[in-house]
Amino acid sequence: MDAEEILEKYLKEREIRLAGYIRDISNRTFETEEVSQLIEDISDTLEHNHSNSKNFQILKPMLSKIQGKIAEYYGCAEKEVLCKDYIAHFKSECPYVVVLGSVTFNKRTKNADKLRIVTGDLHPEDSPIEHLNSLEKIGGCADFESDLHNKPILTKIKSLPKLREADEIKMWDSPIKNLDSLESVHSLSCRGHCLLESAKNLKEAGKIHINEVDTPIKSFPSLEIVSDSFFAPGIESLPNLKSVCKLHIGPSIKSFPLLESADDIQISKYDTKLFPKLDPKSKTEISLPRFTGHYDSLTVEQYLLKSEIVEKYMNEEPEKARFLLEREWEHLENKLKEDKKALPEEAKEVSDKNKDNSNSNKAESFGSSR
């Protein structure tokens, strides 16, 4: 089953659950135990822009009928549950624990200590709030860069001590120093003068893009899976990373001790010990900069062979090392071509096809990351 089929299956299952909520609310049989999955499905629907779903449109106006059940699940008063978007307007305090929609503060909003669940986006705007001490989940985008009209502002928020899950976090010129409670995020991006130092419990991500080498964070010690792309040239340690689609990393990285699966890797150093778990026969494409500024595209097996040559001449003078490296690599490439000629025609065609597909995807893989 490919990715598109898996997504289609998931969407069908979610629509069935939405229909089930409609039925249970209509029949007055909706139970408190259903609240957790309901919140997940509402967040997921908004997150992936599926709010035009017929079942979701039917469900939305019915949510107010189960405010009591939602309040019971989160241990708050019924009046502390809002079943629509929240815009602060002239209020200095956000009175809600759960908002089934997006939240927008303004310069008058000074307190949001009750807020735990936001199924849509979070727009801090120019609020003086520095701490969101109870916030656990953001179903949409937490935008710490700009307001609704895309005008740059400096967010005042410094801490999110209980945030466990978010769809998207934009930390652009953000003073937030740690996201240590965060376990799952679809997209995390840091740009400009970002002060992030730690996200020690983050285990799963869709994308992580940290553009500046001098961003303080140097490790994601618990990160295991990145389903899309990881772009962070200043990172030094990813000790538990097992699977990533597209990886762009700088020379400071020491090792990927557990990495077993990757489609595209762009790195700037040769090291025979860098990928101890990566199968030399895998279809992973590894790209490295050449002296000319262009990139070599290698298989894992070729990368390991070239790394051996680089390590052999690493103590030589730079010009001599370059000459010896290029000469020995040219000899090795010729040998690899001869080995390929010895393959059956069918195997050659498969090899060429894989190489063409890999090269065509490379520009998109890393061009967007830059």
Secondary structure, DSSP 4 states (H G I P E B T S, - for coil): --HHHHHHHHHHHHHHHHHHHHHHHHTT---GGGHHHHHHHHHHHHHTT-TT-HHHHHHGGGGGGGHHHHHHHHTS-GGGEESS-EE-TT-SB---SEESS-EE--TT--B-TT--EESS-EE-TT----B-TT--EEEEEEESSB-TT--B------B-TT--EEEEEEEES----B-TT--EEEEEEEESS----B-TT--EEEEEEE--TT-S--B-TT--EEEEEEEETT--B-TT--EEEEEEE-TT----TT--EEEEEE-S---TTS-TTS-TTS--EEEEE-TTS-EEEEEHHHHHHHHHHHHHTTTS-HHHHHHHHHHHHHHHHHHHHHHHHTS-HHHHHHHHHHHHHHHHHHHHHHHTT-
